[in-house]
Amino acid sequence: MNQSQSPANSRISCHVSECAFHNDQQNKCSLETITVGCCGPSTHKCECTECDSYRKK
């Protein structure tokens, strides 16, 4: 299946077109759920979090 035709989850917006789960046509994620992780020593700032479900196309 072409990634741009992956089913879109209307509850998860995504603007990372390089992700294998990105639905290009709707700017949504095709996963049912995602995992958010910490990429820094604390999560006091938005910049210290990331989508751990991300996979490169």
PQR file with spaces between the fields and no chain letter, atoms N, CA, C, O and H, PARSE charges and radii, in Angstrom:
ATOM       1  N    MET     1       0.854   -1.193    0.000 -0.4000 1.5000
ATOM       2  CA   MET     1       0.000    0.000    0.000 -0.0000 2.0000
ATOM       3  C    MET     1       0.883    1.233    0.000  0.5500 1.7000
ATOM       4  O    MET     1       1.838    1.305    0.773 -0.5500 1.4000
ATOM       5  N    ASN     2       0.592    2.181   -0.829 -0.4000 1.5000
ATOM       6  CA   ASN     2       1.298    3.448   -0.871 -0.0000 2.0000
ATOM       7  C    ASN     2       1.078    4.178    0.449  0.5500 1.7000
ATOM       8  O    ASN     2      -0.049    4.251    0.937 -0.5500 1.4000
ATOM       9  H    ASN     2      -0.185    2.123   -1.457  0.4000 1.0000
ATOM      10  N    GLN     3       2.163    4.725    1.036 -0.4000 1.5000
ATOM      11  CA   GLN     3       2.061    5.370    2.340 -0.0000 2.0000
ATOM      12  C    GLN     3       1.055    6.521    2.343  0.5500 1.7000
ATOM      13  O    GLN     3       0.370    6.740    3.342 -0.5500 1.4000
ATOM      14  H    GLN     3       3.079    4.665    0.639  0.4000 1.0000
ATOM      15  N    SER     4       0.961    7.258    1.233 -0.4000 1.5000
ATOM      16  CA   SER     4       0.028    8.384    1.209 -0.0000 2.0000
ATOM      17  C    SER     4      -1.421    7.912    1.236  0.5500 1.7000
ATOM      18  O    SER     4      -2.331    8.709    1.470 -0.5500 1.4000
ATOM      19  H    SER     4       1.517    7.080    0.421  0.4000 1.0000
ATOM      20  N    GLN     5      -1.640    6.611    0.997 -0.4000 1.5000
ATOM      21  CA   GLN     5      -2.984    6.056    1.019 -0.0000 2.0000
ATOM      22  C    GLN     5      -3.239    5.250    2.290  0.5500 1.7000
ATOM      23  O    GLN     5      -4.277    4.599    2.411 -0.5500 1.4000
ATOM      24  H    GLN     5      -0.901    5.964    0.807  0.4000 1.0000
ATOM      25  N    SER     6      -2.296    5.285    3.244 -0.4000 1.5000
ATOM      26  CA   SER     6      -2.492    4.583    4.504 -0.0000 2.0000
ATOM      27  C    SER     6      -3.733    5.135    5.188  0.5500 1.7000
ATOM      28  O    SER     6      -4.025    6.325    5.071 -0.5500 1.4000
ATOM      29  H    SER     6      -1.453    5.813    3.146  0.4000 1.0000
ATOM      30  N    PRO     7      -4.471    4.283    5.903 -0.5600 1.5000
ATOM      31  CA   PRO     7      -5.665    4.782    6.587  0.2800 2.0000
ATOM      32  C    PRO     7      -5.295    5.881    7.578  0.5500 1.7000
ATOM      33  O    PRO     7      -4.290    5.778    8.282 -0.5500 1.4000
ATOM      34  N    ALA     8      -6.094    6.911    7.630 -0.4000 1.5000
ATOM      35  CA   ALA     8      -5.820    8.042    8.517 -0.0000 2.0000
ATOM      36  C    ALA     8      -6.599    7.902    9.813  0.5500 1.7000
ATOM      37  O    ALA     8      -7.788    7.583    9.802 -0.5500 1.4000
ATOM      38  H    ALA     8      -6.910    6.995    7.059  0.4000 1.0000
ATOM      39  N    ASN     9      -5.925    8.142   10.931 -0.4000 1.5000
ATOM      40  CA   ASN     9      -6.576    8.179   12.228 -0.0000 2.0000
ATOM      41  C    ASN     9      -6.938    9.638   12.480  0.5500 1.7000
ATOM      42  O    ASN     9      -6.054   10.465   12.706 -0.5500 1.4000
ATOM      43  H    ASN     9      -4.959    8.402   10.940  0.4000 1.0000
ATOM      44  N    SER    10      -8.209    9.958   12.443 -0.4000 1.5000
ATOM      45  CA   SER    10      -8.654   11.352   12.559 -0.0000 2.0000
ATOM      46  C    SER    10      -8.307   11.978   13.909  0.5500 1.7000
ATOM      47  O    SER    10      -8.395   13.196   14.062 -0.5500 1.4000
ATOM      48  H    SER    10      -8.927    9.286   12.259  0.4000 1.0000
ATOM      49  N    ARG    11      -7.918   11.168   14.884 -0.4000 1.5000
ATOM      50  CA   ARG    11      -7.598   11.691   16.218 -0.0000 2.0000
ATOM      51  C    ARG    11      -6.125   12.053   16.394  0.5500 1.7000
ATOM      52  O    ARG    11      -5.756   12.677   17.389 -0.5500 1.4000
ATOM      53  H    ARG    11      -7.846   10.178   14.761  0.4000 1.0000
ATOM      54  N    ILE    12      -5.274   11.665   15.427 -0.4000 1.5000
ATOM      55  CA   ILE    12      -3.844   11.946   15.559 -0.0000 2.0000
ATOM      56  C    ILE    12      -3.369   12.755   14.359  0.5500 1.7000
ATOM      57  O    ILE    12      -3.184   12.207   13.272 -0.5500 1.4000
ATOM      58  H    ILE    12      -5.573   11.158   14.618  0.4000 1.0000
ATOM      59  N    SER    13      -3.174   14.041   14.550 -0.4000 1.5000
ATOM      60  CA   SER    13      -2.623   14.889   13.493 -0.0000 2.0000
ATOM      61  C    SER    13      -1.126   14.654   13.396  0.5500 1.7000
ATOM      62  O    SER    13      -0.466   14.387   14.400 -0.5500 1.4000
ATOM      63  H    SER    13      -3.324   14.486   15.433  0.4000 1.0000
ATOM      64  N    CYS    14      -0.589   14.755   12.174 -0.4000 1.5000
ATOM      65  CA   CYS    14       0.848   14.572   11.966 -0.0000 2.0000
ATOM      66  C    CYS    14       1.289   15.402   10.769  0.5500 1.7000
ATOM      67  O    CYS    14       0.648   15.382    9.719 -0.5500 1.4000
ATOM      68  H    CYS    14      -1.126   14.971   11.358  0.4000 1.0000
ATOM      69  N    HIS    15       2.375   16.124   10.934 -0.4000 1.5000
ATOM      70  CA   HIS    15       2.923   16.936    9.857 -0.0000 2.0000
ATOM      71  C    HIS    15       4.341   16.496    9.505  0.5500 1.7000
ATOM      72  O    HIS    15       5.101   17.263    8.914 -0.5500 1.4000
ATOM      73  H    HIS    15       2.895   16.140   11.787  0.4000 1.0000
ATOM      74  N    VAL    16       4.700   15.264    9.866 -0.4000 1.5000
ATOM      75  CA   VAL    16       6.036   14.723    9.598 -0.0000 2.0000
ATOM      76  C    VAL    16       5.932   13.766    8.418  0.5500 1.7000
ATOM      77  O    VAL    16       5.721   12.566    8.589 -0.5500 1.4000
ATOM      78  H    VAL    16       4.083   14.641   10.347  0.4000 1.0000
ATOM      79  N    SER    17       6.081   14.314    7.232 -0.4000 1.5000
ATOM      80  CA   SER    17       5.886   13.513    6.019 -0.0000 2.0000
ATOM      81  C    SER    17       6.951   12.440    5.831  0.5500 1.7000
ATOM      82  O    SER    17       6.764   11.532    5.020 -0.5500 1.4000
ATOM      83  H    SER    17       6.252   15.289    7.093  0.4000 1.0000
ATOM      84  N    GLU    18       8.055   12.519    6.551 -0.4000 1.5000
ATOM      85  CA   GLU    18       9.110   11.511    6.456 -0.0000 2.0000
ATOM      86  C    GLU    18       8.794   10.243    7.249  0.5500 1.7000
ATOM      87  O    GLU    18       9.522    9.256    7.144 -0.5500 1.4000
ATOM      88  H    GLU    18       8.207   13.256    7.210  0.4000 1.0000
ATOM      89  N    CYS    19       7.730   10.256    8.032 -0.4000 1.5000
ATOM      90  CA   CYS    19       7.366    9.092    8.846 -0.0000 2.0000
ATOM      91  C    CYS    19       6.613    8.061    8.009  0.5500 1.7000
ATOM      92  O    CYS    19       5.778    8.416    7.177 -0.5500 1.4000
ATOM      93  H    CYS    19       7.138   11.058    8.116  0.4000 1.0000
ATOM      94  N    ALA    20       6.912    6.794    8.233 -0.4000 1.5000
ATOM      95  CA   ALA    20       6.275    5.707    7.497 -0.0000 2.0000
ATOM      96  C    ALA    20       4.775    5.614    7.782  0.5500 1.7000
ATOM      97  O    ALA    20       4.036    5.032    6.987 -0.5500 1.4000
ATOM      98  H    ALA    20       7.590    6.506    8.908  0.4000 1.0000
ATOM      99  N    PHE    21       4.315    6.172    8.892 -0.4000 1.5000
ATOM     100  CA   PHE    21       2.906    6.082    9.275 -0.0000 2.0000
ATOM     101  C    PHE    21       2.104    7.330    8.907  0.5500 1.7000
ATOM     102  O    PHE    21       0.921    7.426    9.233 -0.5500 1.4000
ATOM     103  H    PHE    21       4.915    6.645    9.537  0.4000 1.0000
ATOM     104  N    HIS    22       2.737    8.277    8.234 -0.4000 1.5000
ATOM     105  CA   HIS    22       2.089    9.542    7.872 -0.0000 2.0000
ATOM     106  C    HIS    22       1.141    9.354    6.685  0.5500 1.7000
ATOM     107  O    HIS    22       1.506    8.749    5.678 -0.5500 1.4000
ATOM     108  H    HIS    22       3.698    8.199    7.968  0.4000 1.0000
ATOM     109  N    ASN    23      -0.076    9.879    6.817 -0.4000 1.5000
ATOM     110  CA   ASN    23      -1.030    9.895    5.710 -0.0000 2.0000
ATOM     111  C    ASN    23      -0.885   11.258    5.039  0.5500 1.7000
ATOM     112  O    ASN    23      -1.344   12.271    5.566 -0.5500 1.4000
ATOM     113  H    ASN    23      -0.372   10.371    7.636  0.4000 1.0000
ATOM     114  N    ASP    24      -0.238   11.272    3.862 -0.4000 1.5000
ATOM     115  CA   ASP    24       0.071   12.529    3.167 -0.0000 2.0000
ATOM     116  C    ASP    24      -1.165   13.340    2.802  0.5500 1.7000
ATOM     117  O    ASP    24      -1.139   14.568    2.881 -0.5500 1.4000
ATOM     118  H    ASP    24       0.135   10.449    3.434  0.4000 1.0000
ATOM     119  N    GLN    25      -2.220   12.690    2.412 -0.4000 1.5000
ATOM     120  CA   GLN    25      -3.407   13.394    1.927 -0.0000 2.0000
ATOM     121  C    GLN    25      -4.151   14.125    3.041  0.5500 1.7000
ATOM     122  O    GLN    25      -4.759   15.168    2.798 -0.5500 1.4000
ATOM     123  H    GLN    25      -2.241   11.692    2.347  0.4000 1.0000
ATOM     124  N    GLN    26      -4.109   13.592    4.251 -0.4000 1.5000
ATOM     125  CA   GLN    26      -4.895   14.188    5.340 -0.0000 2.0000
ATOM     126  C    GLN    26      -4.050   14.743    6.490  0.5500 1.7000
ATOM     127  O    GLN    26      -4.604   15.262    7.460 -0.5500 1.4000
ATOM     128  H    GLN    26      -3.616   12.745    4.449  0.4000 1.0000
ATOM     129  N    ASN    27      -2.716   14.642    6.398 -0.4000 1.5000
ATOM     130  CA   ASN    27      -1.828   15.057    7.489 -0.0000 2.0000
ATOM     131  C    ASN    27      -2.250   14.435    8.820  0.5500 1.7000
ATOM     132  O    ASN    27      -2.374   15.118    9.837 -0.5500 1.4000
ATOM     133  H    ASN    27      -2.267   14.221    5.610  0.4000 1.0000
ATOM     134  N    LYS    28      -2.466   13.128    8.779 -0.4000 1.5000
ATOM     135  CA   LYS    28      -2.844   12.356    9.959 -0.0000 2.0000
ATOM     136  C    LYS    28      -1.899   11.166   10.096  0.5500 1.7000
ATOM     137  O    LYS    28      -1.181   10.827    9.154 -0.5500 1.4000
ATOM     138  H    LYS    28      -2.365   12.574    7.953  0.4000 1.0000
ATOM     139  N    CYS    29      -1.899   10.544   11.248 -0.4000 1.5000
ATOM     140  CA   CYS    29      -1.126    9.328   11.489 -0.0000 2.0000
ATOM     141  C    CYS    29      -2.008    8.132   11.155  0.5500 1.7000
ATOM     142  O    CYS    29      -3.218    8.164   11.382 -0.5500 1.4000
ATOM     143  H    CYS    29      -2.482   10.819   12.012  0.4000 1.0000
ATOM     144  N    SER    30      -1.403    7.081   10.619 -0.4000 1.5000
ATOM     145  CA   SER    30      -2.190    5.892   10.284 -0.0000 2.0000
ATOM     146  C    SER    30      -2.222    4.869   11.418  0.5500 1.7000
ATOM     147  O    SER    30      -2.913    3.855   11.314 -0.5500 1.4000
ATOM     148  H    SER    30      -0.421    7.055   10.435  0.4000 1.0000
ATOM     149  N    LEU    31      -1.483    5.122   12.501 -0.4000 1.5000
ATOM     150  CA   LEU    31      -1.508    4.210   13.644 -0.0000 2.0000
ATOM     151  C    LEU    31      -2.769    4.420   14.483  0.5500 1.7000
ATOM     152  O    LEU    31      -3.352    5.504   14.474 -0.5500 1.4000
ATOM     153  H    LEU    31      -0.922    5.946   12.585  0.4000 1.0000
ATOM     154  N    GLU    32      -3.186    3.383   15.206 -0.4000 1.5000
ATOM     155  CA   GLU    32      -4.330    3.521   16.114 -0.0000 2.0000
ATOM     156  C    GLU    32      -3.950    4.330   17.347  0.5500 1.7000
ATOM     157  O    GLU    32      -4.754    5.106   17.864 -0.5500 1.4000
ATOM     158  H    GLU    32      -2.712    2.503   15.214  0.4000 1.0000
ATOM     159  N    THR    33      -2.716    4.143   17.815 -0.4000 1.5000
ATOM     160  CA   THR    33      -2.199    4.886   18.962 -0.0000 2.0000
ATOM     161  C    THR    33      -0.729    5.186   18.702  0.5500 1.7000
ATOM     162  O    THR    33      -0.093    4.531   17.876 -0.5500 1.4000
ATOM     163  H    THR    33      -2.063    3.513   17.396  0.4000 1.0000
ATOM     164  N    ILE    34      -0.192    6.173   19.404 -0.4000 1.5000
ATOM     165  CA   ILE    34       1.233    6.463   19.341 -0.0000 2.0000
ATOM     166  C    ILE    34       1.784    6.468   20.760  0.5500 1.7000
ATOM     167  O    ILE    34       1.035    6.563   21.732 -0.5500 1.4000
ATOM     168  H    ILE    34      -0.709    6.705   20.075  0.4000 1.0000
ATOM     169  N    THR    35       3.103    6.365   20.863 -0.4000 1.5000
ATOM     170  CA   THR    35       3.784    6.471   22.139 -0.0000 2.0000
ATOM     171  C    THR    35       4.609    7.746   22.132  0.5500 1.7000
ATOM     172  O    THR    35       5.377    7.988   21.200 -0.5500 1.4000
ATOM     173  H    THR    35       3.711    6.288   20.074  0.4000 1.0000
ATOM     174  N    VAL    36       4.456    8.559   23.165 -0.4000 1.5000
ATOM     175  CA   VAL    36       5.229    9.782   23.306 -0.0000 2.0000
ATOM     176  C    VAL    36       6.326    9.503   24.322  0.5500 1.7000
ATOM     177  O    VAL    36       6.067    8.984   25.408 -0.5500 1.4000
ATOM     178  H    VAL    36       3.833    8.362   23.922  0.4000 1.0000
ATOM     179  N    GLY    37       7.554    9.853   23.957 -0.4000 1.5000
ATOM     180  CA   GLY    37       8.689    9.593   24.831 -0.0000 2.0000
ATOM     181  C    GLY    37       9.424   10.869   25.190  0.5500 1.7000
ATOM     182  O    GLY    37       9.148   11.942   24.654 -0.5500 1.4000
ATOM     183  H    GLY    37       7.765   10.274   23.075  0.4000 1.0000
ATOM     184  N    CYS    38      10.358   10.730   26.100 -0.4000 1.5000
ATOM     185  CA   CYS    38      11.170   11.836   26.570 -0.0000 2.0000
ATOM     186  C    CYS    38      12.542   11.747   25.905  0.5500 1.7000
ATOM     187  O    CYS    38      13.154   10.679   25.893 -0.5500 1.4000
ATOM     188  H    CYS    38      10.582    9.859   26.536  0.4000 1.0000
ATOM     189  N    CYS    39      13.024   12.849   25.355 -0.4000 1.5000
ATOM     190  CA   CYS    39      14.340   12.846   24.716 -0.0000 2.0000
ATOM     191  C    CYS    39      15.338   13.714   25.473  0.5500 1.7000
ATOM     192  O    CYS    39      16.414   14.020   24.960 -0.5500 1.4000
ATOM     193  H    CYS    39      12.527   13.716   25.365  0.4000 1.0000
ATOM     194  N    GLY    40      14.989   14.101   26.668 -0.4000 1.5000
ATOM     195  CA   GLY    40      15.868   14.916   27.502 -0.0000 2.0000
ATOM     196  C    GLY    40      15.812   14.430   28.940  0.5500 1.7000
ATOM     197  O    GLY    40      15.135   13.449   29.247 -0.5500 1.4000
ATOM     198  H    GLY    40      14.115   13.853   27.085  0.4000 1.0000
ATOM     199  N    PRO    41      16.521   15.114   29.811 -0.5600 1.5000
ATOM     200  CA   PRO    41      16.550   14.704   31.218  0.2800 2.0000
ATOM     201  C    PRO    41      15.236   14.946   31.956  0.5500 1.7000
ATOM     202  O    PRO    41      15.005   14.369   33.019 -0.5500 1.4000
ATOM     203  N    SER    42      14.374   15.797   31.396 -0.4000 1.5000
ATOM     204  CA   SER    42      13.081   16.063   32.022 -0.0000 2.0000
ATOM     205  C    SER    42      12.075   16.414   30.943  0.5500 1.7000
ATOM     206  O    SER    42      12.440   16.608   29.784 -0.5500 1.4000
ATOM     207  H    SER    42      14.561   16.265   30.533  0.4000 1.0000
ATOM     208  N    THR    43      10.827   16.493   31.318 -0.4000 1.5000
ATOM     209  CA   THR    43       9.781   16.843   30.351 -0.0000 2.0000
ATOM     210  C    THR    43       9.123   18.173   30.712  0.5500 1.7000
ATOM     211  O    THR    43       7.922   18.350   30.508 -0.5500 1.4000
ATOM     212  H    THR    43      10.530   16.335   32.259  0.4000 1.0000
ATOM     213  N    HIS    44       9.895   19.090   31.239 -0.4000 1.5000
ATOM     214  CA   HIS    44       9.350   20.397   31.598 -0.0000 2.0000
ATOM     215  C    HIS    44       9.109   21.285   30.392  0.5500 1.7000
ATOM     216  O    HIS    44       8.436   22.310   30.501 -0.5500 1.4000
ATOM     217  H    HIS    44      10.871   18.947   31.404  0.4000 1.0000
ATOM     218  N    LYS    45       9.653   20.900   29.232 -0.4000 1.5000
ATOM     219  CA   LYS    45       9.470   21.669   28.006 -0.0000 2.0000
ATOM     220  C    LYS    45       8.996   20.740   26.896  0.5500 1.7000
ATOM     221  O    LYS    45       9.354   19.562   26.861 -0.5500 1.4000
ATOM     222  H    LYS    45      10.200   20.067   29.143  0.4000 1.0000
ATOM     223  N    CYS    46       8.199   21.276   26.004 -0.4000 1.5000
ATOM     224  CA   CYS    46       7.702   20.519   24.860 -0.0000 2.0000
ATOM     225  C    CYS    46       8.854   19.939   24.045  0.5500 1.7000
ATOM     226  O    CYS    46       8.744   18.831   23.519 -0.5500 1.4000
ATOM     227  H    CYS    46       7.908   22.233   26.033  0.4000 1.0000
ATOM     228  N    GLU    47       9.957   20.677   23.936 -0.4000 1.5000
ATOM     229  CA   GLU    47      11.106   20.244   23.153 -0.0000 2.0000
ATOM     230  C    GLU    47      11.744   18.962   23.691  0.5500 1.7000
ATOM     231  O    GLU    47      12.549   18.331   23.006 -0.5500 1.4000
ATOM     232  H    GLU    47      10.046   21.577   24.362  0.4000 1.0000
ATOM     233  N    CYS    48      11.387   18.584   24.906 -0.4000 1.5000
ATOM     234  CA   CYS    48      11.966   17.384   25.528 -0.0000 2.0000
ATOM     235  C    CYS    48      11.124   16.141   25.282  0.5500 1.7000
ATOM     236  O    CYS    48      11.389   15.094   25.872 -0.5500 1.4000
ATOM     237  H    CYS    48      10.733   19.097   25.463  0.4000 1.0000
ATOM     238  N    THR    49      10.114   16.236   24.424 -0.4000 1.5000
ATOM     239  CA   THR    49       9.280   15.080   24.107 -0.0000 2.0000
ATOM     240  C    THR    49       9.344   14.794   22.615  0.5500 1.7000
ATOM     241  O    THR    49       9.656   15.673   21.811 -0.5500 1.4000
ATOM     242  H    THR    49       9.898   17.087   23.945  0.4000 1.0000
ATOM     243  N    GLU    50       9.043   13.549   22.257 -0.4000 1.5000
ATOM     244  CA   GLU    50       9.049   13.157   20.849 -0.0000 2.0000
ATOM     245  C    GLU    50       8.114   11.971   20.646  0.5500 1.7000
ATOM     246  O    GLU    50       7.731   11.298   21.603 -0.5500 1.4000
ATOM     247  H    GLU    50       8.790   12.835   22.910  0.4000 1.0000
ATOM     248  N    CYS    51       7.755   11.725   19.398 -0.4000 1.5000
ATOM     249  CA   CYS    51       6.916   10.579   19.070 -0.0000 2.0000
ATOM     250  C    CYS    51       7.819    9.351   18.959  0.5500 1.7000
ATOM     251  O    CYS    51       8.594    9.234   18.010 -0.5500 1.4000
ATOM     252  H    CYS    51       8.066   12.272   18.621  0.4000 1.0000
ATOM     253  N    ASP    52       7.721    8.443   19.919 -0.4000 1.5000
ATOM     254  CA   ASP    52       8.520    7.218   19.895 -0.0000 2.0000
ATOM     255  C    ASP    52       8.001    6.215   18.868  0.5500 1.7000
ATOM     256  O    ASP    52       8.657    5.206   18.609 -0.5500 1.4000
ATOM     257  H    ASP    52       7.092    8.538   20.690  0.4000 1.0000
ATOM     258  N    SER    53       6.844    6.474   18.285 -0.4000 1.5000
ATOM     259  CA   SER    53       6.280    5.582   17.261 -0.0000 2.0000
ATOM     260  C    SER    53       6.823    5.894   15.871  0.5500 1.7000
ATOM     261  O    SER    53       6.573    5.139   14.931 -0.5500 1.4000
ATOM     262  H    SER    53       6.311    7.294   18.495  0.4000 1.0000
ATOM     263  N    TYR    54       7.561    6.991   15.723 -0.4000 1.5000
ATOM     264  CA   TYR    54       8.088    7.420   14.435 -0.0000 2.0000
ATOM     265  C    TYR    54       8.983    6.350   13.816  0.5500 1.7000
ATOM     266  O    TYR    54       9.833    5.766   14.489 -0.5500 1.4000
ATOM     267  H    TYR    54       7.764    7.604   16.486  0.4000 1.0000
ATOM     268  N    ARG    55       8.779    6.105   12.535 -0.4000 1.5000
ATOM     269  CA   ARG    55       9.646    5.216   11.749 -0.0000 2.0000
ATOM     270  C    ARG    55       9.915    5.902   10.418  0.5500 1.7000
ATOM     271  O    ARG    55       8.983    6.363    9.760 -0.5500 1.4000
ATOM     272  H    ARG    55       8.089    6.579   11.988  0.4000 1.0000
ATOM     273  N    LYS    56      11.172    5.972   10.018 -0.4000 1.5000
ATOM     274  CA   LYS    56      11.568    6.603    8.760 -0.0000 2.0000
ATOM     275  C    LYS    56      11.000    5.822    7.589  0.5500 1.7000
ATOM     276  O    LYS    56      11.014    4.591    7.594 -0.5500 1.4000
ATOM     277  H    LYS    56      11.930    5.597   10.553  0.4000 1.0000
ATOM     278  N    LYS    57      10.494    6.540    6.571 -0.4000 1.5000
ATOM     279  CA   LYS    57       9.984    5.892    5.360 -0.0000 2.0000
ATOM     280  C    LYS    57      11.094    5.158    4.658  0.5500 1.7000
ATOM     281  O    LYS    57      10.865    4.546    3.614 -0.5500 1.4000
ATOM     282  H    LYS    57      10.482    7.540    6.567  0.4000 1.0000
